[in-house]
Amino acid sequence: MNEATIWVKNPLAIYAKNSNGGVVIKGQDIIELVGVGKAPLSQIDEVYDASDSVVLPGLINTHHHFYQTLTRAYPEALNKELFPWLKSLYKVWAHIQPEMLAVSTELALSELLLSGCTTASDHHYLFPSQLENAIDIQVEQAQKLGVRVVLTRGSMSLGEKDGGLPPQSVVQTKEQILSDSERLIKSYHDPDEGAMIQIALAPCSPFSVTTELMRDTAELAEQYDVRLHTHLAETIDEENFCLEKFGLRTVDYLESVGWLSERTWLAHGIHFNQEEIQKLGKSGVGVCHCPSSNMMLGSGICRSLELEEAGCTVGLGVDGSASNDGSNLIAELRQGMYLQRLRYGASKITHEHAYDWASTGSAKLLGRNDIGEIATGKQADLALFKLDELRFSGSHDPLAALLLCGAQRADRVMVAGQWRVVDGKIVDKDEAELIYRHRDRKSTRLNSSHKPISYAVFCLKKKKHTFTPISTTID
């Protein structure tokens, strides 16, 4: 690890107080904030001139499904609401192989990193027989990229034959799920500050798991002091399912299984009434707002301000790449800001409010107080953006311009004191080669009607003039 003391000097703008002169990093920690026109008190080894960069705390994504990068804009799932959309895709996802999960995770994390995201939580709940070690695969990919992750051990135990939504081929028994959950916590979960890998427990949804599994998972999370996560109140169909299956609305169901606690954060959280919002706030439950996904599926708009006023923390997530259909967190900030303005008005949802969702808000959802903020003693996670594209010409306030003018790609990204993106490219990563591998797995395994092209042809299409042909045969 690089232990040099680095001064990110004189940024064009920075989302932090009293730090217009920049930020000083040693190892993986922020050790000093520098005031405007001042020099650091620390002895400096390296200087990065940030005078043309807008500096943000590393953005934090609190809900995703990495594997879904393989099924973006999937024909059979187009123009459908959540339940029929899921039914169209379950039969496809059931055939995902280990190497497909590996490359889809690599691609999703690469997309996120390039959008200024330094910490990502993934909700993986598919464990067909060939994919029982899915979380182990994701851990390996995250370590290669150097991105912080909170990997949630999702689960589905309520199949079609028992009144659930998913097919039997993708559900597991309660015993299998709890045993593997415990194994993963013991193998990978790091509870300390600066952790790069953490594990949370995440039964998929009320319509795909049993009541017993929800209760037992809450007890296991309490035993090992890890977070709890699930989808809740995303659609009216889900509300009706809970009423018919359990005789309870979603929040009452959550309370009945022991999930109303500060340990829990929920994905979507759209269809709550005022009484339920007050109950969630009193219990300290957090909500991840997923604006693009909610718009794509027509699910509704999260009541973010009422949730915050009641005491809930609100964070941000891009959600799965089959309902977004991307993994761009800086773009999601803009989408979230605009969607919430549609509900509350422009004056009540500022660009600072949106930044807080993806920084301090998201960090709190994950139970982290060491990330999400540029401050002394916090982890050195930074996202730097330049305003040198046509879209930014004529802009005045740099921090507002990033969102209002539609930033898409970070120029530099630092995770734990290490530069992971430099000049808009991931360090030691060939994007064209990654796209080829990802498309190849998607084409040959999920949709045989799309013929994969050779890497040589792919490089030529990308106007790369040097290449080494490789075989398209998959063993």
C-alpha positions as a Markdown table, in Angstrom:
| # | Residue | x | y | z |
|---|---|---|---|---|
| 1 | Met | 0.0 | 0.0 | 0.0 |
| 2 | Asn | 1.2 | 3.5 | -0.8 |
| 3 | Glu | 2.0 | 5.3 | 2.4 |
| 4 | Ala | 3.1 | 8.5 | 0.7 |
| 5 | Thr | 1.4 | 11.7 | 2.0 |
| 6 | Ile | -0.7 | 13.1 | -1.0 |
| 7 | Trp | -2.1 | 16.6 | -1.2 |
| 8 | Val | -5.1 | 16.9 | -3.6 |
| 9 | Lys | -4.5 | 20.6 | -4.0 |
| 10 | Asn | -6.7 | 23.6 | -4.7 |
| 11 | Pro | -9.8 | 21.9 | -6.2 |
| 12 | Leu | -12.1 | 23.9 | -8.4 |
| 13 | Ala | -14.8 | 22.9 | -5.9 |
| 14 | Ile | -15.1 | 20.4 | -3.1 |
| 15 | Tyr | -18.1 | 18.9 | -1.3 |
| 16 | Ala | -16.6 | 19.5 | 2.2 |
| 17 | Lys | -16.4 | 22.3 | 4.7 |
| 18 | Asn | -13.3 | 24.5 | 5.2 |
| 19 | Ser | -11.3 | 22.6 | 2.6 |
| 20 | Asn | -11.0 | 24.8 | -0.5 |
| 21 | Gly | -7.3 | 24.4 | -0.4 |
| 22 | Gly | -7.6 | 20.7 | -0.7 |
| 23 | Val | -7.3 | 17.5 | 1.2 |
| 24 | Val | -4.3 | 15.6 | 2.5 |
| 25 | Ile | -4.1 | 11.8 | 2.5 |
| 26 | Lys | -1.7 | 9.4 | 4.2 |
| 27 | Gly | -2.2 | 5.7 | 3.6 |
| 28 | Gln | -5.9 | 5.1 | 3.5 |
| 29 | Asp | -6.9 | 8.0 | 5.7 |
| 30 | Ile | -7.7 | 11.6 | 5.3 |
| 31 | Ile | -5.3 | 13.4 | 7.7 |
| 32 | Glu | -5.9 | 17.1 | 7.0 |
| 33 | Leu | -8.2 | 19.5 | 5.3 |
| 34 | Val | -6.6 | 22.6 | 3.9 |
| 35 | Gly | -8.2 | 26.0 | 4.0 |
| 36 | Val | -8.2 | 28.4 | 1.0 |
| 37 | Gly | -4.9 | 30.0 | 0.4 |
| 38 | Lys | -3.2 | 27.9 | 3.1 |
| 39 | Ala | -0.5 | 25.3 | 3.0 |
| 40 | Pro | -0.8 | 21.9 | 4.7 |
| 41 | Leu | 0.7 | 21.4 | 8.1 |
| 42 | Ser | 1.8 | 17.9 | 7.1 |
| 43 | Gln | 5.0 | 17.1 | 5.2 |
| 44 | Ile | 3.9 | 16.4 | 1.6 |
| 45 | Asp | 5.4 | 13.6 | -0.6 |
| 46 | Glu | 3.1 | 14.0 | -3.7 |
| 47 | Val | 0.9 | 16.8 | -5.0 |
| 48 | Tyr | -2.1 | 16.3 | -7.3 |
| 49 | Asp | -3.2 | 19.6 | -8.9 |
| 50 | Ala | -7.0 | 19.5 | -8.7 |
| 51 | Ser | -7.6 | 23.1 | -9.9 |
| 52 | Asp | -9.7 | 21.9 | -12.8 |
| 53 | Ser | -11.5 | 19.2 | -10.7 |
| 54 | Val | -14.7 | 19.0 | -8.7 |
| 55 | Val | -14.0 | 16.8 | -5.7 |
| 56 | Leu | -16.7 | 14.7 | -4.1 |
| 57 | Pro | -16.6 | 12.1 | -1.3 |
| 58 | Gly | -16.6 | 8.6 | -2.9 |
| 59 | Leu | -20.2 | 7.9 | -3.8 |
| 60 | Ile | -21.9 | 4.9 | -2.2 |
| 61 | Asn | -24.4 | 2.6 | -4.0 |
| 62 | Thr | -26.7 | 0.8 | -1.6 |
| 63 | His | -28.7 | -1.5 | -3.8 |
| 64 | His | -27.8 | -3.3 | -7.0 |
| 65 | His | -28.0 | -6.7 | -8.7 |
| 66 | Phe | -24.7 | -7.1 | -10.5 |
| 67 | Tyr | -25.7 | -10.3 | -12.5 |
| 68 | Gln | -28.4 | -8.3 | -14.3 |
| 69 | Thr | -25.9 | -6.6 | -16.5 |
| 70 | Leu | -26.3 | -9.8 | -18.6 |
| 71 | Thr | -30.0 | -9.1 | -19.3 |
| 72 | Arg | -30.3 | -5.4 | -20.1 |
| 73 | Ala | -33.1 | -4.4 | -22.5 |
| 74 | Tyr | -34.1 | -8.1 | -22.6 |
| 75 | Pro | -36.9 | -8.4 | -25.3 |
| 76 | Glu | -39.3 | -10.6 | -23.3 |
| 77 | Ala | -39.1 | -8.3 | -20.3 |
| 78 | Leu | -39.7 | -5.0 | -22.0 |
| 79 | Asn | -42.7 | -2.7 | -21.1 |
| 80 | Lys | -43.8 | -4.7 | -18.1 |
| 81 | Glu | -44.5 | -4.0 | -14.4 |
| 82 | Leu | -42.5 | -5.7 | -11.6 |
| 83 | Phe | -44.2 | -9.1 | -11.2 |
| 84 | Pro | -44.6 | -10.0 | -15.0 |
| 85 | Trp | -41.1 | -8.5 | -15.5 |
| 86 | Leu | -39.6 | -10.9 | -12.9 |
| 87 | Lys | -41.6 | -13.9 | -14.3 |
| 88 | Ser | -40.1 | -13.2 | -17.7 |
| 89 | Leu | -36.5 | -13.1 | -16.4 |
| 90 | Tyr | -36.4 | -15.8 | -13.6 |
| 91 | Lys | -36.3 | -18.5 | -16.3 |
| 92 | Val | -33.3 | -16.8 | -17.9 |
| 93 | Trp | -31.4 | -16.0 | -14.7 |
| 94 | Ala | -31.8 | -19.6 | -13.5 |
| 95 | His | -29.1 | -20.6 | -16.1 |
| 96 | Ile | -26.4 | -18.2 | -15.1 |
| 97 | Gln | -23.1 | -19.9 | -14.8 |
| 98 | Pro | -20.2 | -19.0 | -12.4 |
| 99 | Glu | -18.0 | -17.5 | -15.1 |
| 100 | Met | -21.0 | -15.4 | -16.2 |
| 101 | Leu | -21.5 | -14.1 | -12.7 |
| 102 | Ala | -17.8 | -13.3 | -12.5 |
| 103 | Val | -17.8 | -11.1 | -15.6 |
| 104 | Ser | -21.1 | -9.5 | -14.9 |
| 105 | Thr | -19.8 | -8.5 | -11.4 |
| 106 | Glu | -16.6 | -7.2 | -12.9 |
| 107 | Leu | -18.5 | -5.1 | -15.4 |
| 108 | Ala | -21.0 | -3.7 | -12.9 |
| 109 | Leu | -18.3 | -2.7 | -10.5 |
| 110 | Ser | -16.2 | -1.2 | -13.3 |
| 111 | Glu | -19.2 | 0.9 | -14.4 |
| 112 | Leu | -19.8 | 2.1 | -10.9 |
| 113 | Leu | -16.2 | 2.9 | -10.3 |
| 114 | Leu | -16.1 | 5.0 | -13.5 |
| 115 | Ser | -19.1 | 7.0 | -12.2 |
| 116 | Gly | -17.4 | 7.9 | -9.0 |
| 117 | Cys | -18.6 | 5.1 | -6.8 |
| 118 | Thr | -16.1 | 3.7 | -4.3 |
| 119 | Thr | -18.4 | 1.5 | -2.2 |
| 120 | Ala | -21.2 | -0.7 | -3.6 |
| 121 | Ser | -23.7 | -3.1 | -2.0 |
| 122 | Asp | -25.0 | -5.9 | -4.2 |
| 123 | His | -28.2 | -7.9 | -3.5 |
| 124 | His | -27.5 | -11.3 | -4.9 |
| 125 | Tyr | -30.4 | -13.8 | -4.3 |
| 126 | Leu | -30.0 | -16.4 | -7.1 |
| 127 | Phe | -28.4 | -19.6 | -6.0 |
| 128 | Pro | -29.3 | -22.4 | -8.4 |
| 129 | Ser | -27.3 | -25.6 | -8.0 |
| 130 | Gln | -24.5 | -24.4 | -10.3 |
| 131 | Leu | -24.1 | -21.0 | -8.5 |
| 132 | Glu | -24.0 | -21.9 | -4.8 |
| 133 | Asn | -20.7 | -20.1 | -4.3 |
| 134 | Ala | -22.0 | -16.8 | -5.9 |
| 135 | Ile | -20.8 | -14.5 | -3.1 |
| 136 | Asp | -17.3 | -16.0 | -3.1 |
| 137 | Ile | -17.1 | -15.2 | -6.8 |
| 138 | Gln | -18.2 | -11.6 | -6.1 |
| 139 | Val | -15.6 | -11.2 | -3.3 |
| 140 | Glu | -12.8 | -12.2 | -5.7 |
| 141 | Gln | -13.9 | -9.7 | -8.4 |
| 142 | Ala | -14.2 | -6.8 | -5.9 |
| 143 | Gln | -10.7 | -7.6 | -4.5 |
| 144 | Lys | -9.3 | -7.5 | -8.0 |
| 145 | Leu | -10.8 | -4.0 | -8.7 |
| 146 | Gly | -10.0 | -2.6 | -5.2 |
| 147 | Val | -13.6 | -1.4 | -4.7 |
| 148 | Arg | -15.3 | -1.5 | -1.3 |
| 149 | Val | -18.3 | -3.8 | -1.2 |
| 150 | Val | -21.1 | -4.8 | 1.1 |
| 151 | Leu | -22.2 | -8.1 | -0.4 |
| 152 | Thr | -25.6 | -9.2 | 0.8 |
| 153 | Arg | -26.3 | -12.9 | 1.0 |
| 154 | Gly | -29.7 | -12.9 | -0.6 |
| 155 | Ser | -32.1 | -15.8 | -0.7 |
| 156 | Met | -35.4 | -17.2 | -2.1 |
| 157 | Ser | -37.1 | -20.0 | -0.3 |
| 158 | Leu | -40.8 | -19.6 | -1.4 |
| 159 | Gly | -41.2 | -21.1 | -4.9 |
| 160 | Glu | -44.2 | -21.3 | -7.2 |
| 161 | Lys | -45.5 | -24.5 | -5.7 |
| 162 | Asp | -45.8 | -22.9 | -2.3 |
| 163 | Gly | -47.4 | -19.7 | -3.5 |
| 164 | Gly | -44.3 | -17.6 | -4.2 |
| 165 | Leu | -43.2 | -15.9 | -7.4 |
| 166 | Pro | -39.9 | -17.6 | -8.3 |
| 167 | Pro | -39.6 | -21.0 | -10.0 |
| 168 | Gln | -38.5 | -23.9 | -7.9 |
| 169 | Ser | -35.1 | -24.1 | -9.7 |
| 170 | Val | -33.9 | -21.0 | -8.0 |
| 171 | Val | -35.1 | -21.5 | -4.4 |
| 172 | Gln | -33.2 | -23.1 | -1.6 |
| 173 | Thr | -34.2 | -24.6 | 1.8 |
| 174 | Lys | -34.0 | -22.5 | 4.9 |
| 175 | Glu | -31.2 | -24.7 | 6.2 |
| 176 | Gln | -29.1 | -24.2 | 3.1 |
| 177 | Ile | -29.5 | -20.5 | 3.3 |
| 178 | Leu | -28.8 | -20.0 | 6.9 |
| 179 | Ser | -25.8 | -22.4 | 6.8 |
| 180 | Asp | -24.2 | -20.5 | 3.9 |
| 181 | Ser | -25.0 | -17.1 | 5.4 |
| 182 | Glu | -23.1 | -18.1 | 8.5 |
| 183 | Arg | -20.2 | -19.4 | 6.5 |
| 184 | Leu | -19.9 | -16.2 | 4.5 |
| 185 | Ile | -20.0 | -14.0 | 7.6 |
| 186 | Lys | -17.2 | -16.1 | 9.2 |
| 187 | Ser | -15.2 | -16.1 | 6.0 |
| 188 | Tyr | -15.4 | -12.5 | 4.7 |
| 189 | His | -17.1 | -10.0 | 7.0 |
| 190 | Asp | -14.8 | -7.4 | 8.3 |
| 191 | Pro | -16.4 | -5.3 | 11.1 |
| 192 | Asp | -13.5 | -2.8 | 11.5 |
| 193 | Glu | -13.1 | 0.7 | 10.1 |
| 194 | Gly | -11.7 | 0.8 | 6.6 |
| 195 | Ala | -13.2 | -2.6 | 5.8 |
| 196 | Met | -13.1 | -3.5 | 2.1 |
| 197 | Ile | -15.4 | -6.5 | 2.3 |
| 198 | Gln | -18.5 | -6.8 | 4.5 |
| 199 | Ile | -21.4 | -9.2 | 4.4 |
| 200 | Ala | -25.1 | -8.5 | 5.1 |
| 201 | Leu | -28.1 | -10.8 | 5.1 |
| 202 | Ala | -30.9 | -10.2 | 2.6 |
| 203 | Pro | -33.9 | -12.4 | 2.0 |
| 204 | Cys | -35.2 | -11.2 | -1.4 |
| 205 | Ser | -38.7 | -10.1 | -0.7 |
| 206 | Pro | -42.0 | -11.1 | 1.0 |
| 207 | Phe | -43.1 | -12.8 | -2.2 |
| 208 | Ser | -40.1 | -15.0 | -2.5 |
| 209 | Val | -39.2 | -16.1 | 1.1 |
| 210 | Thr | -41.0 | -17.8 | 4.0 |
| 211 | Thr | -41.9 | -16.1 | 7.2 |
| 212 | Glu | -39.7 | -18.5 | 9.1 |
| 213 | Leu | -36.6 | -17.6 | 7.0 |
| 214 | Met | -37.2 | -13.9 | 7.7 |
| 215 | Arg | -37.4 | -14.5 | 11.4 |
| 216 | Asp | -34.4 | -16.8 | 11.5 |
| 217 | Thr | -32.3 | -14.4 | 9.4 |
| 218 | Ala | -33.0 | -11.5 | 11.7 |
| 219 | Glu | -31.8 | -13.7 | 14.7 |
| 220 | Leu | -28.6 | -14.6 | 12.8 |
| 221 | Ala | -27.9 | -11.0 | 11.9 |
| 222 | Glu | -28.3 | -10.1 | 15.6 |
| 223 | Gln | -26.0 | -12.9 | 16.6 |
| 224 | Tyr | -23.2 | -11.8 | 14.3 |
| 225 | Asp | -24.0 | -8.0 | 14.3 |
| 226 | Val | -24.4 | -7.7 | 10.6 |
| 227 | Arg | -26.9 | -5.6 | 8.5 |
| 228 | Leu | -30.3 | -6.7 | 7.2 |
| 229 | His | -31.6 | -5.9 | 3.7 |
| 230 | Thr | -34.7 | -6.7 | 1.6 |
| 231 | His | -37.0 | -5.3 | -1.1 |
| 232 | Leu | -40.2 | -3.8 | 0.4 |
| 233 | Ala | -43.2 | -1.8 | -0.7 |
| 234 | Glu | -41.9 | -1.5 | -4.2 |
| 235 | Thr | -45.3 | -2.0 | -5.9 |
| 236 | Ile | -49.0 | -2.3 | -5.0 |
| 237 | Asp | -48.9 | -5.9 | -6.2 |
| 238 | Glu | -46.5 | -6.6 | -3.4 |
| 239 | Glu | -48.8 | -4.9 | -0.9 |
| 240 | Asn | -51.7 | -7.1 | -2.1 |
| 241 | Phe | -49.6 | -10.2 | -1.9 |
| 242 | Cys | -48.7 | -9.5 | 1.7 |
| 243 | Leu | -52.4 | -8.9 | 2.6 |
| 244 | Glu | -53.5 | -12.1 | 0.9 |
| 245 | Lys | -50.6 | -14.3 | 2.1 |
| 246 | Phe | -50.0 | -13.0 | 5.6 |
| 247 | Gly | -53.1 | -10.8 | 6.3 |
| 248 | Leu | -50.7 | -7.9 | 6.9 |
| 249 | Arg | -49.5 | -4.8 | 5.1 |
| 250 | Thr | -45.7 | -4.8 | 4.3 |
| 251 | Val | -44.5 | -2.8 | 7.4 |
| 252 | Asp | -46.7 | -4.8 | 9.8 |
| 253 | Tyr | -45.3 | -7.9 | 8.2 |
| 254 | Leu | -41.7 | -6.6 | 8.7 |
| 255 | Glu | -42.5 | -5.9 | 12.3 |
| 256 | Ser | -44.0 | -9.4 | 12.8 |
| 257 | Val | -40.7 | -11.1 | 11.7 |
| 258 | Gly | -38.5 | -8.9 | 13.9 |
| 259 | Trp | -37.0 | -6.6 | 11.2 |
| 260 | Leu | -38.0 | -3.2 | 12.5 |
| 261 | Ser | -34.6 | -2.1 | 13.8 |
| 262 | Glu | -31.7 | 0.2 | 13.0 |
| 263 | Arg | -30.0 | -2.9 | 11.5 |
| 264 | Thr | -32.4 | -2.9 | 8.5 |
| 265 | Trp | -32.3 | -1.0 | 5.3 |
| 266 | Leu | -35.0 | -1.4 | 2.6 |
| 267 | Ala | -34.8 | -1.1 | -1.2 |
| 268 | His | -37.5 | 1.1 | -2.8 |
| 269 | Gly | -39.9 | 1.8 | 0.1 |
| 270 | Ile | -42.5 | 3.5 | -2.1 |
| 271 | His | -46.0 | 2.5 | -0.9 |
| 272 | Phe | -46.0 | 3.4 | 2.8 |
| 273 | Asn | -48.8 | 5.3 | 4.4 |
| 274 | Gln | -48.1 | 8.0 | 7.0 |
| 275 | Glu | -48.5 | 5.7 | 10.0 |
| 276 | Glu | -46.1 | 3.3 | 8.5 |
| 277 | Ile | -43.6 | 6.0 | 7.8 |
| 278 | Gln | -43.7 | 7.1 | 11.4 |
| 279 | Lys | -43.2 | 3.5 | 12.6 |
| 280 | Leu | -40.2 | 3.0 | 10.3 |
| 281 | Gly | -38.7 | 6.3 | 11.5 |
| 282 | Lys | -39.2 | 5.4 | 15.1 |
| 283 | Ser | -37.5 | 2.1 | 14.6 |
| 284 | Gly | -34.5 | 3.6 | 12.7 |
| 285 | Val | -35.1 | 1.6 | 9.5 |
| 286 | Gly | -33.4 | 3.1 | 6.4 |
| 287 | Val | -34.6 | 3.3 | 2.8 |
| 288 | Cys | -32.6 | 3.1 | -0.4 |
| 289 | His | -34.2 | 5.3 | -3.1 |
| 290 | Cys | -33.9 | 3.7 | -6.6 |
| 291 | Pro | -35.3 | 6.3 | -9.0 |
| 292 | Ser | -34.4 | 5.0 | -12.4 |
| 293 | Ser | -35.6 | 1.5 | -11.7 |
| 294 | Asn | -38.8 | 2.8 | -10.1 |
| 295 | Met | -39.5 | 4.9 | -13.2 |
| 296 | Met | -38.6 | 2.1 | -15.7 |
| 297 | Leu | -41.0 | -0.3 | -14.1 |
| 298 | Gly | -43.6 | 2.4 | -13.3 |
| 299 | Ser | -43.5 | 1.4 | -9.6 |
| 300 | Gly | -44.0 | 4.9 | -8.1 |
| 301 | Ile | -42.0 | 7.6 | -6.3 |
| 302 | Cys | -40.3 | 7.2 | -2.9 |
| 303 | Arg | -41.6 | 9.6 | -0.2 |
| 304 | Ser | -38.1 | 10.7 | 0.7 |
| 305 | Leu | -38.8 | 13.9 | 2.7 |
| 306 | Glu | -41.6 | 12.3 | 4.8 |
| 307 | Leu | -39.3 | 9.4 | 5.6 |
| 308 | Glu | -36.4 | 11.7 | 6.6 |
| 309 | Glu | -38.7 | 13.9 | 8.7 |
| 310 | Ala | -39.9 | 10.8 | 10.5 |
| 311 | Gly | -36.3 | 9.7 | 11.4 |
| 312 | Cys | -35.4 | 7.4 | 8.5 |
| 313 | Thr | -32.1 | 7.6 | 6.7 |
| 314 | Val | -32.5 | 7.8 | 2.9 |
| 315 | Gly | -29.7 | 6.6 | 0.6 |
| 316 | Leu | -29.4 | 6.0 | -3.1 |
| 317 | Gly | -29.1 | 2.9 | -5.3 |
| 318 | Val | -28.9 | 2.3 | -9.0 |
| 319 | Asp | -30.8 | -1.1 | -8.6 |
| 320 | Gly | -30.3 | -3.9 | -11.1 |
| 321 | Ser | -29.0 | -3.4 | -14.6 |
| 322 | Ala | -32.1 | -5.0 | -16.0 |
| 323 | Ser | -34.4 | -2.4 | -14.5 |
| 324 | Asn | -32.2 | 0.7 | -14.8 |
| 325 | Asp | -30.5 | -0.4 | -17.3 |
| 326 | Gly | -27.1 | 0.9 | -16.2 |
| 327 | Ser | -24.7 | 1.2 | -13.2 |
| 328 | Asn | -23.9 | 4.9 | -13.2 |
| 329 | Leu | -24.2 | 6.4 | -9.8 |
| 330 | Ile | -23.5 | 10.1 | -10.6 |
| 331 | Ala | -26.3 | 9.9 | -13.2 |
| 332 | Glu | -28.5 | 8.3 | -10.6 |
| 333 | Leu | -28.0 | 11.3 | -8.4 |
| 334 | Arg | -29.4 | 13.6 | -11.1 |
| 335 | Gln | -32.3 | 11.2 | -11.7 |
| 336 | Gly | -33.1 | 11.0 | -8.0 |
| 337 | Met | -33.0 | 14.8 | -7.6 |
| 338 | Tyr | -35.3 | 15.4 | -10.5 |
| 339 | Leu | -37.8 | 12.7 | -9.6 |
| 340 | Gln | -38.0 | 14.0 | -6.0 |
| 341 | Arg | -38.5 | 17.5 | -7.3 |
| 342 | Leu | -41.5 | 16.2 | -9.2 |
| 343 | Arg | -43.0 | 15.2 | -5.9 |
| 344 | Tyr | -41.9 | 18.0 | -3.6 |
| 345 | Gly | -40.9 | 21.0 | -5.8 |
| 346 | Ala | -37.5 | 22.3 | -6.9 |
| 347 | Ser | -36.8 | 24.4 | -3.8 |
| 348 | Lys | -37.1 | 21.5 | -1.4 |
| 349 | Ile | -34.7 | 19.1 | -3.2 |
| 350 | Thr | -31.4 | 20.8 | -3.8 |
| 351 | His | -28.3 | 19.3 | -5.5 |
| 352 | Glu | -26.7 | 19.2 | -2.0 |
| 353 | His | -29.6 | 17.0 | -0.8 |
| 354 | Ala | -28.9 | 14.6 | -3.7 |
| 355 | Tyr | -25.2 | 14.5 | -2.8 |
| 356 | Asp | -26.1 | 13.6 | 0.8 |
| 357 | Trp | -28.2 | 10.7 | -0.3 |
| 358 | Ala | -25.3 | 9.1 | -2.1 |
| 359 | Ser | -22.7 | 9.9 | 0.5 |
| 360 | Thr | -23.6 | 10.3 | 4.2 |
| 361 | Gly | -27.0 | 8.9 | 3.8 |
| 362 | Ser | -25.9 | 5.7 | 2.0 |
| 363 | Ala | -23.0 | 5.3 | 4.4 |
| 364 | Lys | -25.4 | 5.3 | 7.3 |
| 365 | Leu | -27.6 | 2.7 | 5.6 |
| 366 | Leu | -24.6 | 0.4 | 5.5 |
| 367 | Gly | -23.8 | 1.1 | 9.1 |
| 368 | Arg | -20.6 | 2.8 | 8.2 |
| 369 | Asn | -19.2 | 6.0 | 9.8 |
| 370 | Asp | -15.8 | 5.9 | 8.2 |
| 371 | Ile | -16.9 | 6.6 | 4.6 |
| 372 | Gly | -19.2 | 9.0 | 2.8 |
| 373 | Glu | -17.6 | 12.3 | 3.9 |
| 374 | Ile | -14.5 | 14.3 | 3.2 |
| 375 | Ala | -13.3 | 14.9 | 6.8 |
| 376 | Thr | -10.2 | 14.2 | 9.0 |
| 377 | Gly | -10.1 | 10.6 | 10.1 |
| 378 | Lys | -12.4 | 9.3 | 7.4 |
| 379 | Gln | -11.3 | 6.9 | 4.7 |
| 380 | Ala | -9.6 | 8.4 | 1.7 |
| 381 | Asp | -12.3 | 7.7 | -0.9 |
| 382 | Leu | -12.6 | 10.5 | -3.4 |
| 383 | Ala | -14.3 | 11.1 | -6.8 |
| 384 | Leu | -12.9 | 13.8 | -9.0 |
| 385 | Phe | -14.8 | 15.1 | -12.0 |
| 386 | Lys | -13.7 | 17.6 | -14.7 |
| 387 | Leu | -16.0 | 20.1 | -16.4 |
| 388 | Asp | -14.2 | 20.0 | -19.8 |
| 389 | Glu | -17.0 | 18.6 | -21.9 |
| 390 | Leu | -19.4 | 20.5 | -24.1 |
| 391 | Arg | -22.2 | 19.7 | -21.7 |
| 392 | Phe | -20.6 | 21.9 | -19.0 |
| 393 | Ser | -19.6 | 24.9 | -21.1 |
| 394 | Gly | -21.3 | 28.0 | -19.8 |
| 395 | Ser | -21.9 | 26.5 | -16.3 |
| 396 | His | -21.2 | 28.6 | -13.2 |
| 397 | Asp | -21.6 | 26.7 | -10.0 |
| 398 | Pro | -19.3 | 23.6 | -10.4 |
| 399 | Leu | -21.0 | 21.4 | -7.8 |
| 400 | Ala | -24.4 | 22.1 | -9.2 |
| 401 | Ala | -23.2 | 21.7 | -12.8 |
| 402 | Leu | -22.1 | 18.1 | -12.2 |
| 403 | Leu | -25.8 | 17.2 | -11.7 |
| 404 | Leu | -27.7 | 19.8 | -13.7 |
| 405 | Cys | -25.5 | 19.4 | -16.8 |
| 406 | Gly | -25.4 | 15.6 | -16.5 |
| 407 | Ala | -21.9 | 14.3 | -15.5 |
| 408 | Gln | -21.4 | 10.7 | -16.6 |
| 409 | Arg | -17.8 | 9.8 | -15.9 |
| 410 | Ala | -15.2 | 10.6 | -13.2 |
| 411 | Asp | -11.7 | 11.7 | -14.2 |
| 412 | Arg | -10.1 | 10.2 | -11.1 |
| 413 | Val | -11.3 | 8.0 | -8.3 |
| 414 | Met | -9.4 | 7.1 | -5.1 |
| 415 | Val | -10.4 | 4.2 | -2.9 |
| 416 | Ala | -8.6 | 3.7 | 0.5 |
| 417 | Gly | -5.9 | 6.1 | -0.6 |
| 418 | Gln | -5.2 | 4.3 | -4.0 |
| 419 | Trp | -6.0 | 5.8 | -7.4 |
| 420 | Arg | -8.3 | 3.3 | -9.1 |
| 421 | Val | -9.3 | 5.5 | -12.0 |
| 422 | Val | -6.8 | 7.8 | -13.7 |
| 423 | Asp | -7.7 | 10.0 | -16.7 |
| 424 | Gly | -11.1 | 8.5 | -16.9 |
| 425 | Lys | -9.9 | 4.9 | -17.2 |
| 426 | Ile | -9.7 | 2.2 | -14.6 |
| 427 | Val | -6.0 | 1.4 | -13.8 |
| 428 | Asp | -4.8 | -1.8 | -15.5 |
| 429 | Lys | -8.2 | -2.5 | -17.1 |
| 430 | Asp | -8.8 | -2.9 | -20.8 |
| 431 | Glu | -12.5 | -1.8 | -21.3 |
| 432 | Ala | -12.7 | -3.2 | -24.8 |
| 433 | Glu | -11.6 | -6.6 | -23.6 |
| 434 | Leu | -14.0 | -6.6 | -20.7 |
| 435 | Ile | -16.9 | -5.7 | -23.0 |
| 436 | Tyr | -15.9 | -8.5 | -25.3 |
| 437 | Arg | -15.8 | -11.1 | -22.5 |
| 438 | His | -19.1 | -9.8 | -21.1 |
| 439 | Arg | -20.9 | -9.8 | -24.4 |
| 440 | Asp | -19.5 | -13.2 | -25.2 |
| 441 | Arg | -20.9 | -14.8 | -22.1 |
| 442 | Lys | -24.2 | -13.1 | -22.6 |
| 443 | Ser | -24.5 | -14.2 | -26.2 |
| 444 | Thr | -23.3 | -17.8 | -26.0 |
| 445 | Arg | -25.0 | -18.8 | -22.8 |
| 446 | Leu | -28.2 | -16.7 | -22.4 |
| 447 | Asn | -29.3 | -16.0 | -26.0 |
| 448 | Ser | -27.9 | -18.3 | -28.6 |
| 449 | Ser | -29.6 | -16.2 | -31.4 |
| 450 | His | -27.0 | -13.5 | -30.9 |
| 451 | Lys | -23.7 | -14.8 | -32.3 |
| 452 | Pro | -20.6 | -13.6 | -30.5 |
| 453 | Ile | -18.0 | -11.9 | -32.6 |
| 454 | Ser | -14.3 | -12.6 | -32.3 |
| 455 | Tyr | -12.1 | -10.3 | -30.2 |
| 456 | Ala | -10.1 | -9.4 | -33.3 |
| 457 | Val | -13.3 | -8.1 | -35.0 |
| 458 | Phe | -14.5 | -6.4 | -31.9 |
| 459 | Cys | -11.2 | -4.5 | -31.5 |
| 460 | Leu | -11.4 | -3.4 | -35.2 |
| 461 | Lys | -15.0 | -2.2 | -34.6 |
| 462 | Lys | -13.6 | -0.2 | -31.6 |
| 463 | Lys | -10.8 | 1.2 | -33.9 |
| 464 | Lys | -8.1 | -0.5 | -32.0 |
| 465 | His | -5.3 | -1.4 | -34.4 |
| 466 | Thr | -3.3 | -3.8 | -32.3 |
| 467 | Phe | -4.9 | -7.0 | -31.1 |
| 468 | Thr | -4.3 | -10.6 | -30.4 |
| 469 | Pro | -7.1 | -12.9 | -31.7 |
| 470 | Ile | -8.5 | -15.3 | -29.1 |
| 471 | Ser | -10.8 | -18.3 | -29.4 |
| 472 | Thr | -14.5 | -17.8 | -29.0 |
| 473 | Thr | -14.9 | -21.4 | -27.9 |
| 474 | Ile | -16.3 | -21.8 | -24.4 |
| 475 | Asp | -15.4 | -25.0 | -22.6 |
